Structures are given as C-alpha cells and as structure tokens.
Amino acid sequence: MDLGSPKSLAPFWLAVGPWTLECAVQPPDRQSMCSSAGAGEHLHGSLALGQQYTSLGSQPILCGSIPGLVPKQLRFCRNYLEIMPSVAEGVKLGIQECQHQFRGRRWNCTTIDDSLAIFGPVLDKATRESAFVHAIASAGVAFAVTRSCAEGTSTICGCDSHHKGPPGDGWKWGGCSEDADFGVLVSREFADARENRPDARSAMNRHNNEAGRTTILDHMHLKCKCHGLSGSCEVKTCWWAQPDFRAIGDYLKDKYDSASEMVVEKHRESRGWVETLRAKYALFKPPTERDLVYYENSPNFCEPNPETGSFGTRDRTCNVTSHGIDGCDLLCCGRGHNTRTEKRKEKCHCIFHWCCYVSCQECIRIYDVHTCK
C-alpha cells in the first residue's frame, strides 16, 4: 500500500519525538533550544505533545526544523506535509483520552508544561502506564488520519473503496467509508520508526503500538442513514465508520487493567545480542496482539517523587462514597481526607418556551468537596 501522489512512494518512514513536532512550529529562538536539547536522542516517551501545542494543526510545519530526522523521514515530511497536522492531532487526542480514562486514578496522565518530555520520567520505565500511553497515542494517530482523509482535507487519501463487498438486505453502499487501513499504515510508520533497536523496550513499544492500532480496525462498524419522505426509510445507505474515540479509550483501559507482565530474555543472533519478551507466568494465557504488555512494576504514585515522575495524590479530589480506586481510602493512600463546603451557581427551574428558547433561573447550591490530605 502506498500513499499515492506525488507519484508512488516506496515504504516511507515517519518519526516524531516529544520535541520534534513541537520544535517545528516554534519561533527561531525556541527552535535552536529544541535542537540542542533533543537532537539525536531517543526517548521512550516519544508519543507526546502537550496542551501548550493545541494549535499545532493550524500552524505551518517546518520540516527542516525538526531535529533528529533521518533522510527518509525528512523526505516524507516534505512530500506529505499535509498529513503532519493530522498526526499531531492524533497524538493530542490520545493524551486527552488518557487523561479522561485515568481521571480517578493515582496517576492521572498528568502532563508537564514547558517540558520536552511532557509526561516527565513516568514513561522512562516499561510499566503499564507506558504501555497504555503508547497504545492510545498510536490509536489516536490512526484515528485522526483516517477521519481527516474521509473529510477530504488531504489530497493523497480519501474514502475506502476496497472493503465494500455486496450490499446487504434493505440497504446499499453510500457515503464515504473511512479508510482505516491507511490511517493504521501512517500510524505504524510514525510510531514504530524509532522502535527498531534489538532491545526489550523497543519490542514492548512496538507490541503496544500495534495493539492500539488493532483496536481501531476491530471496532470499525457499519453506519447507516435513512432517506425518504417524512423521515421514512425507503432507501438506506451505509458506509464503514470508526467508533467514537471514547470507545477506543474504554477498550484500551480494560486492556491496561489486564495487561500481561513479561520477562526479558537475551539471545544471540547473527546481528548480535537481541532481547525479546516472554510471559512471566506460564500458567496464564499468553498475550495476544490485542493485549498490552509491560515488564517493570509501576510506582504507587502516592507521594511526589521526581525520579519516577509521581506527583502524589495530595489535594486531589476523591469520592467519599466510592470503594474503588477513586474513593478517598485508596486514592489518598490511607492518609485520610479533608472536607470543605463549596457554593456553586447553577441553572435551575428551566422552562421551554414555544418557540423556541429555554429560560432558566440561577440557583446557589452547596456541595461537600473531599480532598486527600
């Protein structure tokens, strides 16, 4: 599968580290700092774009200002510049979904402003958290590129015409089927380009990246629309569509909770020593391509620790009625919690007026807010 024009491109390479796309849209003084800080480095937390770069997709990308690209990567950026904003948007989408999924956990996918590695040292370890971030970010890139192609924002991709088959009973093909295979291809080259070393961490990252992308393909579904007078369904047209990204996040969060612990094995090949991963517990079912894997234990994230990237849970809001991880007992790590009252202005007594507006009163309500000591 190639990317289309210009002409046909042989297998391409795309890699964006925590500093590359960020630096590409910075002013010259910032770019020089980025180059000295990041050039030549390989950081395992490579899938990271912070909130301070939320306007990335609307700014011009200067390929020559992206440090550390190999020649093939640089050629891809220059030849297919229009895809790069979608790649960045996908990484952003993955981070936002990570923060939603972990909003009630001790580690809540916190990002750090003004840092090139926006998750801090958390992704330095081969933990469950690293596994989830790589999976959700890879899925985000595939999702965003696929959606962008279907919306017609790129000239080198578009609707999927390969997986239609014969129409079903009572419906026919129509609309624009989303080409998830193309999005997955771009994501694979983007996320895996730097994971080509013969070590355990690269093997883990490649596996989790692919698990995230496979989730997109597994959740493709038929979406239909009815056509006819007065809302009738005389004609129904259908097309292949991605799910809401929230469904992808929910699925990968379940995979995080059931992630497989691995052990590292070293063996010698013709190219030298190679590290591979093997399931730690032989009695358990070995992980499939859809499962997340890790081989280092996570810190407990209860107390601040700059070495592990933990911010602790002090002053975090907890749920006093919950017995789960978001409850005050577990989230506060046994330290107890404080309670304060908080007044909030809310709309109330809303009335619908014909036609067509709603009028509401403003009410003051008092809530108990519980925070970890």
N, C-alpha and C positions, 0 to 999 in steps of 0.2 A: 504493500500500500504506500503510495507516495502522496506528497502534499499538493500535487498539481503545479500550476504555474508559479514562479517562472520556469517554463519547460517542465522537465521532470527531474526531481532531485533524488539522488541516491540516499540511503539511510542517513538521517541527519542527527545532530546532537544539540541538546539544549540543556544548560545547567544554570540555575540561578541560586546563588548562595544568599545568606542573610544580609549581605551588603551589596550584592551586585545590582539588582533592580532598583534598590534604594538609591545607590550612588548614581545610577544612570540618569536620575531626574533631579539631582541636586545641583545647586549653583557651583561654579568652578572651585571656590574655596572649600566647599564641603566635599567635592569630588576628589581633590588632592588628598584630603584627610582620609577618605574612604580607601583610596589606592594604597596609601601607606599602611592602613590598618588591616586590610583584608587580602591584598594581592597574594596569590599563591597558597593561601590557607585552605584547608578542607575542614569544615566544621560539620559535625554530625547533625546539629540542629539547623540544617540548611534550608528547611522549608519555613521561612519566617519573614513576614512583612508586617510591621507594626501599624497601630492605629494612626500614627503620625504620617503615614503614607496613604491615607484613604483616597486621596485624589490622584493616585498614581496613574490610573487608567486614562485620565484626561490630559496628562502631560506628555510632551514628546520624550521618547526614549532615545538616548544617545548610545548606540552600541559600542562605540569606541571608548566610552567612559566606564564600561562595565569591566572591572578588573578580573583577571584570572581566567578569562575565557580562552579555550584552545581554538585554533583556527577554524575548525568545523563549526564550533558554537558561534563564533563571531560571524561566519558566513550565514548561518541560519538566522541569526538576529537581523542581519542586514537584508536578507532576501525575503524574510517573512515577518517583517516588523509589525504588521497589523495583528498578529497573534499575541504578541507580548503583553498588551494590556489585559487580554483575557486570562493569560497565565497568572498575572499579578492579581487580578480579581478573584481567581480561583483560590489562591493561597489565602487571601483576605477572608474569603467565605469559609474556608476551613478553620481559620483561627476563631472567627465569630461563633461557629458551631461548637468548637472545642470549649469556648467559654460558656456557652449555654449548657452543654452536657455536664460540665463539671462545676456549675454554679453553686451546688450544695456540698461539694467535697472539700476535704482539707487542702488539696491542691486544686485550684480553680482556674487553671490555664492562664495565670497572670502573665501579662506582658510588661516589659520594662521600657519606658520612654527613653529616648536618647541613648539607646544601646544597640550595637550592631547585631548582637545575638539577643533578640528581644525576649526570649524565654529565660535568659540568664544561663546558669550552669545546669539547669534541670535536664536538658537534652544531652548532656555530656555522657550520661550513664545509659546503659542499654536496658531501660526499665519499661514497665507497662506504659507509663506516660509518654515516653519517646515513641513507643510502638503506635499509640493512638494518634499522636500528632502527625507522624509520617503518613499514616493511613488516611486520616481525614483531609490532610492537605493535598495528597495525591488525588483523592476523590474529588476535592474541590476544583482542582485544575481541570480534570477531565470533564466535570460538570459544567464549569464556566465556558470552556472552549466549545463544548457541544452546543450549549444554549446560544452562544454568540453566533455560531455557524448557522443554526436554524433561524435566527433572527435576521440573517442577511448582512451582518456587519463586516464580514470578511469576504473577499473575492476568491479565495483559494479553497473554500469549503462551502457546504450548503446543506441541503436536505439529504437524507439517506434514501437511496433508491435500490439498495441491494437486498434488503430483508423483508420485502413486502409479501411475496407469495400470493396465492389466490385469495380473493376477498372471502369473508365469512357469510353466514346466513343472515340476511337482512341488513347488511352494511357493505360499503365499498371503500376502497382506499381514497384518501383525500388529505388535504392539509400538507404539512411539512413534517415528515418523520425525522426525529433528531438522530444524527449520525454519531452515536456514542462510540463506535469503533475509532473514528477519527480523534475524538476527544481523549480517549484512552491512549491512543498512539502518541499524541503530543505530550500527555502527562507522563507516559513511560519514559520518553526521551528526556523530558525536563527533570523528573525526579530521580531517575536512575543513572544519569550520565556520570555523576561523580562517585557512584557506588560500585566502582569496578576494581576495587582492591581485593586481594585474596584473604581478607580478614573477616572475623566473625561479625563485626559491627556492620560492614557493608552487606554481608549476607542477610543479616536481620533487617536492615533498612529496605533492601530490595524486596524481601518477602512481604513486609508490612505495606510498602508502597503498592505492591500488586494486589494485596488483599483489599485495599481501599478502592482501587480501580475496578476490581472484580465485582464489588458491591454495586457499582453503577450499572454494570451490564446485567447483573442478576435482577435488578429492580426496574428494568425497562418494562413498560406496560403499554397496552393498547388504550388510547384515549379517543373518545368519540364525541361527535356533535350532531344533533338532530337538525334537520331542515324541513320546513313545511309551514303551511298557513296556520296561524293562531297557535303556534307552539307545538303543532303535531310533529310526528317523526316519520314523515313519508319517506324521507331519504336520510340515511345515517352515514356519515363519513368518519373514518378512523385513521389514526396515524400512531406511530411509535413515539413514546414520550418518556422523558426521565421523570422520576418521582420528585416530590418536594425534597429539598436537600435535608430537611429535618428528619425524614425517614432514613436517609443515609446515616445521619448522625446517631439516631436511636439504635440502628443496627450495629454500627461500629462500637458504640458504647457497651452494648451487650457483649461484643467480642472482646472488649477491654476487660470486662469483669471475668470472662472465662479464658483469658489469654493463657497460652501454653508456655511453661517455663522450660528453657532449653539449657544444655551444657555445650561448651565449646570443645571441639576435637581438632587436633592438628595432625596432618599427614603430609607426606612429601609427594609432590608430583614433579613432572618434568620442568615446570616453571618455578619450582621451589616449594617452600612450605605454604600450605593452604589451610585455612581454618574453616570448618563447617559447623553446623548446629545439629544437635540430636536431642530429642525429647528427654527430659531429665528422668521422668518416671515411666518405666516400660509398661507398667500395668494400665496406664491411661491410654486412651486413643490418641495416636499421633496427630499433630495438627495438619489440617488441610490447607490449601491455598487461600481459603477464606478466613482462616483463623489468624489472630495476632500472636506474635512470639516475642519473648524477651529472655534475657539470661542474667540480669542483675536485679537485686531487690531494690524497691523504692524506699526512700526515707519516709518517716512517718509524717513529715510536714507539720508537726505540732508547734515547733519552735523555730524562730528565724535562724537560718544558717546560710551564710553567704557562700560556703563551699558547695552546698548541694542545691542552692537556689531557692530554698524554702523561705517563705515569708512568714510562716507561722499562722496561727488562727486567731490571735488576739484581736479583739474588736470586730471580728466577723459576726454578722447576724446569724442566729441559729433559730431552729424551730423547736420550741419548748414542748410541743405535743408529739413530736416525732421520735420514734425509737430507731430510726435509720441513721445513716452517716451524717445527714443534715441536722439531726437532733442535737440539742445542747450538750448531752452527755458525751457523744462521740466526737462531734466537731470541735468541742472545746477541750478534748483530750483529758477530761477529768478535772480540769482546773475550776470548773463552775462558770456561772454566767451572771451578768448584771442585767437588771430590768429597769427600763425607764418608760415613761409615757410620752407619746408624741401626738400632737394635734395636726390633722391633715384636712385641707379643704378639698371637698369632693362634690361633684354634681349629683343632685338627688331630685326626687319628685319630678321626673321628666315627663313631659306631655307631648304627644304627637298632635300637630295641628294640620288639618286639611286645608289646602295642600300647598306646600309640603315642607314643613320645618318642625324642629323639635325645640321646645323651651324647657330649661331646667333651672332649678334653684341651686344655691350653693350652701352646702352643709358643712359644719365642723364636726369631725369625728375623732375620737380619742382611741389610740391603739397602744398596746404594750409592745415594746421592742426589746428583744433579748439579744445581748451581745456577749461574746466569750471574754472571760477575764484573762 
